Amino acid sequence: MKTLITGGCSFSDGGNPITWPYRLAASNLLLDYKHIGTGVLAQGNGLISRKIIYTVSELLKTTYPEDILVGIMWSGPNRHDFYLEDVKFSKDIIEGWLQNPTCFIPHSKNNWVFIVPSWRNEFVKSYYSTFYSHIGSLIYTYEHILRVQWFLKLHNIKYFMSSFTNEVFPVEICHRDVQHLYNQIDFYNFLPVSSEDDWCRKYSGIPYLDPNDQHHPSFDHHQAFTDQIIIPFLQDKKYI
């Protein structure tokens, strides 16, 4: 069976049917594809990359590479994750609405903790006050992108990538410690937009109407982005 594997953060949420992964999987052109969504709210690029590599590795045990298509929307560089051998706190450390710590390998313990600057817990306070660096976060992000890029090319997997907002590729890409990594990213397989957020706000013609959420694309935004950007790109590359 052909399989579509998608990854990202809330813009690519594997549990939210309004997002672009579900809109793409529902397209008439991909009706014969099984969809595996690995996107999770607030997830950073470390977990995005690890989940994609693991999921594709497992699928290759039973599926030909030519029957796999991977789509990734990279998240905020300032979001981070780390592995703890012994997790001694509740799984509901973020107001009970998100499983954190988490895992992505079946029957594994929830050892992966992910954090964002706006959250309030001991790990967030410690990390962002002591270890966080903006340039460092870009270095980590581009290393994650390259790791997935090289992995997918090694196995001859068709793939496309994009960004959730413009913060993934800011002006600091010219920094001496960042540019050599940026220069190795193959933008041939990136959608022809700076980010989904930017395209939805500037070019979709669809207003953000929800007064309680001016940050996330709506169903109509995701559908338009899928129909006007993703599908034509995949057709042009002859991936579908």
One Martini backbone bead per residue (centre of mass of N, CA, C, O) as a GRO file, in nm:
protein
  240
    1MET     BB    1   0.097   0.036   0.020
    2LYS     BB    2   0.052   0.354   0.009
    3THR     BB    3   0.235   0.630   0.184
    4LEU     BB    4   0.166   0.899   0.409
    5ILE     BB    5   0.403   1.111   0.575
    6THR     BB    6   0.367   1.333   0.854
    7GLY     BB    7   0.508   1.652   0.987
    8GLY     BB    8   0.491   1.853   1.301
    9CYS     BB    9   0.281   2.069   1.435
   10SER     BB   10  -0.014   2.229   1.457
   11PHE     BB   11  -0.020   2.264   1.140
   12SER     BB   12   0.030   1.915   1.150
   13ASP     BB   13  -0.181   1.773   1.309
   14GLY     BB   14  -0.256   1.431   1.363
   15GLY     BB   15  -0.556   1.512   1.522
   16ASN     BB   16  -0.636   1.731   1.286
   17PRO     BB   17  -0.862   1.752   1.011
   18ILE     BB   18  -0.785   2.058   0.905
   19THR     BB   19  -0.516   1.996   0.816
   20TRP     BB   20  -0.305   1.945   0.552
   21PRO     BB   21  -0.265   1.636   0.580
   22TYR     BB   22  -0.572   1.574   0.556
   23ARG     BB   23  -0.628   1.725   0.293
   24LEU     BB   24  -0.431   1.557   0.127
   25ALA     BB   25  -0.542   1.269   0.193
   26ALA     BB   26  -0.839   1.360   0.069
   27SER     BB   27  -0.747   1.356  -0.199
   28ASN     BB   28  -0.800   1.211  -0.503
   29LEU     BB   29  -0.481   1.158  -0.550
   30LEU     BB   30  -0.470   0.999  -0.236
   31LEU     BB   31  -0.677   0.753  -0.184
   32ASP     BB   32  -0.437   0.516  -0.195
   33TYR     BB   33  -0.342   0.637   0.078
   34LYS     BB   34  -0.185   0.609   0.365
   35HIS     BB   35  -0.202   0.781   0.683
   36ILE     BB   36   0.078   0.925   0.876
   37GLY     BB   37   0.061   1.121   1.169
   38THR     BB   38   0.325   1.313   1.364
   39GLY     BB   39   0.189   1.557   1.457
   40VAL     BB   40   0.236   1.812   1.724
   41LEU     BB   41   0.178   2.018   1.952
   42ALA     BB   42   0.465   2.222   1.999
   43GLN     BB   43   0.665   2.085   1.834
   44GLY     BB   44   0.983   2.019   1.759
   45ASN     BB   45   1.249   1.936   1.540
   46GLY     BB   46   1.355   1.689   1.684
   47LEU     BB   47   1.092   1.517   1.693
   48ILE     BB   48   1.022   1.534   1.401
   49SER     BB   49   1.274   1.384   1.293
   50ARG     BB   50   1.255   1.122   1.462
   51LYS     BB   51   0.975   1.029   1.368
   52ILE     BB   52   1.032   1.006   1.069
   53ILE     BB   53   1.266   0.806   1.079
   54TYR     BB   54   1.117   0.583   1.227
   55THR     BB   55   0.867   0.547   1.044
   56VAL     BB   56   1.021   0.484   0.784
   57SER     BB   57   1.189   0.246   0.886
   58GLU     BB   58   0.944   0.064   0.943
   59LEU     BB   59   0.810   0.075   0.658
   60LEU     BB   60   1.057  -0.053   0.495
   61LYS     BB   61   0.992  -0.353   0.588
   62THR     BB   62   0.702  -0.345   0.385
   63THR     BB   63   0.799  -0.109   0.184
   64TYR     BB   64   0.845   0.060  -0.088
   65PRO     BB   65   0.992   0.356  -0.153
   66GLU     BB   66   0.795   0.440  -0.399
   67ASP     BB   67   0.539   0.419  -0.172
   68ILE     BB   68   0.662   0.688  -0.045
   69LEU     BB   69   0.545   0.990   0.128
   70VAL     BB   70   0.691   1.298   0.249
   71GLY     BB   71   0.573   1.551   0.494
   72ILE     BB   72   0.720   1.868   0.612
   73MET     BB   73   0.671   2.104   0.891
   74TRP     BB   74   0.854   2.327   1.031
   75SER     BB   75   0.942   2.459   1.332
   76GLY     BB   76   1.039   2.622   1.599
   77PRO     BB   77   1.364   2.680   1.705
   78ASN     BB   78   1.270   2.743   2.022
   79ARG     BB   79   1.208   2.446   2.025
   80HIS     BB   80   1.246   2.175   2.261
   81ASP     BB   81   1.430   1.864   2.342
   82PHE     BB   82   1.448   1.577   2.576
   83TYR     BB   83   1.609   1.303   2.742
   84LEU     BB   84   1.479   1.098   3.010
   85GLU     BB   85   1.536   0.835   3.212
   86ASP     BB   86   1.390   0.987   3.475
   87VAL     BB   87   1.053   1.045   3.523
   88LYS     BB   88   0.906   1.252   3.806
   89PHE     BB   89   0.645   1.348   3.650
   90SER     BB   90   0.382   1.446   3.510
   91LYS     BB   91   0.222   1.410   3.198
   92ASP     BB   92   0.057   1.696   3.279
   93ILE     BB   93   0.248   1.975   3.261
   94ILE     BB   94   0.040   2.115   3.034
   95GLU     BB   95  -0.263   2.168   3.152
   96GLY     BB   96  -0.367   1.870   3.040
   97TRP     BB   97  -0.346   1.896   2.691
   98LEU     BB   98  -0.065   1.727   2.700
   99GLN     BB   99   0.164   1.485   2.620
  100ASN     BB  100   0.409   1.548   2.880
  101PRO     BB  101   0.570   1.331   2.820
  102THR     BB  102   0.690   1.129   2.542
  103CYS     BB  103   0.643   0.907   2.254
  104PHE     BB  104   0.718   0.692   1.937
  105ILE     BB  105   0.770   0.409   2.056
  106PRO     BB  106   0.644   0.128   2.106
  107HIS     BB  107   0.651   0.055   2.451
  108SER     BB  108   0.758   0.308   2.552
  109LYS     BB  109   0.862   0.550   2.736
  110ASN     BB  110   0.803   0.881   2.861
  111ASN     BB  111   1.110   1.057   2.786
  112TRP     BB  112   1.003   1.298   2.614
  113VAL     BB  113   1.076   1.641   2.635
  114PHE     BB  114   0.891   1.943   2.569
  115ILE     BB  115   0.964   2.297   2.485
  116VAL     BB  116   0.852   2.636   2.550
  117PRO     BB  117   0.884   2.964   2.645
  118SER     BB  118   0.569   3.005   2.753
  119TRP     BB  119   0.611   2.808   2.956
  120ARG     BB  120   0.558   2.669   3.309
  121ASN     BB  121   0.853   2.521   3.424
  122GLU     BB  122   1.146   2.393   3.529
  123PHE     BB  123   1.264   2.346   3.240
  124VAL     BB  124   1.213   2.617   3.110
  125LYS     BB  125   1.364   2.796   3.310
  126SER     BB  126   1.638   2.657   3.285
  127TYR     BB  127   1.695   2.659   2.981
  128TYR     BB  128   1.632   2.969   2.897
  129SER     BB  129   1.837   3.088   3.124
  130THR     BB  130   2.105   2.900   3.040
  131PHE     BB  131   2.107   2.756   2.720
  132TYR     BB  132   1.985   2.950   2.534
  133SER     BB  133   2.009   3.006   2.167
  134HIS     BB  134   1.941   3.137   1.874
  135ILE     BB  135   2.170   3.023   1.702
  136GLY     BB  136   2.156   2.739   1.818
  137SER     BB  137   1.864   2.679   1.717
  138LEU     BB  138   1.940   2.690   1.416
  139ILE     BB  139   2.146   2.468   1.414
  140TYR     BB  140   1.961   2.242   1.505
  141THR     BB  141   1.749   2.268   1.282
  142TYR     BB  142   1.942   2.217   1.034
  143GLU     BB  143   2.031   1.941   1.132
  144HIS     BB  144   1.752   1.811   1.119
  145ILE     BB  145   1.698   1.860   0.823
  146LEU     BB  146   1.950   1.713   0.711
  147ARG     BB  147   1.902   1.438   0.832
  148VAL     BB  148   1.640   1.386   0.673
  149GLN     BB  149   1.737   1.439   0.392
  150TRP     BB  150   1.957   1.217   0.386
  151PHE     BB  151   1.777   0.979   0.459
  152LEU     BB  152   1.574   0.997   0.220
  153LYS     BB  153   1.787   0.981  -0.006
  154LEU     BB  154   1.913   0.709   0.068
  155HIS     BB  155   1.601   0.572   0.023
  156ASN     BB  156   1.435   0.703  -0.208
  157ILE     BB  157   1.243   0.932  -0.095
  158LYS     BB  158   0.971   1.106  -0.125
  159TYR     BB  159   0.967   1.473  -0.075
  160PHE     BB  160   0.848   1.746   0.142
  161MET     BB  161   0.890   2.094   0.241
  162SER     BB  162   0.841   2.331   0.519
  163SER     BB  163   0.697   2.613   0.695
  164PHE     BB  164   0.508   2.761   0.936
  165THR     BB  165   0.712   3.002   0.956
  166ASN     BB  166   0.965   3.249   0.912
  167GLU     BB  167   1.150   3.157   1.165
  168VAL     BB  168   1.318   2.926   1.028
  169PHE     BB  169   1.429   3.165   0.804
  170PRO     BB  170   1.614   3.396   0.892
  171VAL     BB  171   1.867   3.635   0.869
  172GLU     BB  172   2.079   3.448   1.041
  173ILE     BB  173   2.194   3.265   0.804
  174CYS     BB  174   2.470   3.448   0.785
  175HIS     BB  175   2.596   3.317   1.000
  176ARG     BB  176   2.894   3.151   1.045
  177ASP     BB  177   2.744   2.900   1.215
  178VAL     BB  178   2.502   2.854   0.980
  179GLN     BB  179   2.549   2.868   0.665
  180HIS     BB  180   2.669   2.583   0.599
  181LEU     BB  181   2.397   2.444   0.656
  182TYR     BB  182   2.202   2.600   0.477
  183ASN     BB  183   2.361   2.531   0.203
  184GLN     BB  184   2.266   2.207   0.227
  185ILE     BB  185   1.987   2.269   0.162
  186ASP     BB  186   1.722   2.128  -0.034
  187PHE     BB  187   1.499   2.344  -0.205
  188TYR     BB  188   1.367   2.159  -0.420
  189ASN     BB  189   1.179   2.022  -0.169
  190PHE     BB  190   1.039   2.296  -0.141
  191LEU     BB  191   0.805   2.491  -0.113
  192PRO     BB  192   0.697   2.800  -0.291
  193VAL     BB  193   0.741   2.917   0.016
  194SER     BB  194   0.813   3.052   0.323
  195SER     BB  195   0.515   2.983   0.440
  196GLU     BB  196   0.206   2.916   0.544
  197ASP     BB  197   0.146   3.172   0.700
  198ASP     BB  198   0.230   3.376   0.481
  199TRP     BB  199   0.039   3.279   0.257
  200CYS     BB  200  -0.232   3.306   0.406
  201ARG     BB  201  -0.203   3.620   0.465
  202LYS     BB  202  -0.116   3.725   0.156
  203TYR     BB  203  -0.265   3.500  -0.073
  204SER     BB  204  -0.549   3.360  -0.004
  205GLY     BB  205  -0.797   3.569   0.086
  206ILE     BB  206  -0.822   3.470   0.391
  207PRO     BB  207  -0.945   3.538   0.682
  208TYR     BB  208  -0.903   3.587   1.031
  209LEU     BB  209  -1.190   3.517   1.238
  210ASP     BB  210  -1.076   3.410   1.500
  211PRO     BB  211  -1.047   3.575   1.806
  212ASN     BB  212  -0.892   3.319   1.959
  213ASP     BB  213  -0.724   3.266   1.666
  214GLN     BB  214  -0.442   3.432   1.496
  215HIS     BB  215  -0.219   3.180   1.430
  216HIS     BB  216  -0.408   2.973   1.288
  217PRO     BB  217  -0.515   2.802   1.047
  218SER     BB  218  -0.781   2.722   0.881
  219PHE     BB  219  -0.952   2.517   0.695
  220ASP     BB  220  -0.944   2.703   0.443
  221HIS     BB  221  -0.643   2.746   0.443
  222HIS     BB  222  -0.551   2.450   0.418
  223GLN     BB  223  -0.704   2.389   0.158
  224ALA     BB  224  -0.572   2.606  -0.019
  225PHE     BB  225  -0.278   2.516   0.026
  226THR     BB  226  -0.316   2.236  -0.094
  227ASP     BB  227  -0.441   2.313  -0.378
  228GLN     BB  228  -0.221   2.559  -0.458
  229ILE     BB  229   0.062   2.419  -0.354
  230ILE     BB  230   0.107   2.113  -0.300
  231ILE     BB  231  -0.016   1.964  -0.545
  232PRO     BB  232   0.134   2.113  -0.776
  233PHE     BB  233   0.413   2.033  -0.674
  234LEU     BB  234   0.378   1.720  -0.692
  235GLN     BB  235   0.311   1.720  -0.993
  236ASP     BB  236   0.568   1.857  -1.100
  237LYS     BB  237   0.752   1.618  -0.961
  238LYS     BB  238   0.601   1.340  -0.988
  239TYR     BB  239   0.481   1.220  -0.697
  240ILE     BB  240   0.155   1.192  -0.819
   0.00000   0.00000   0.00000
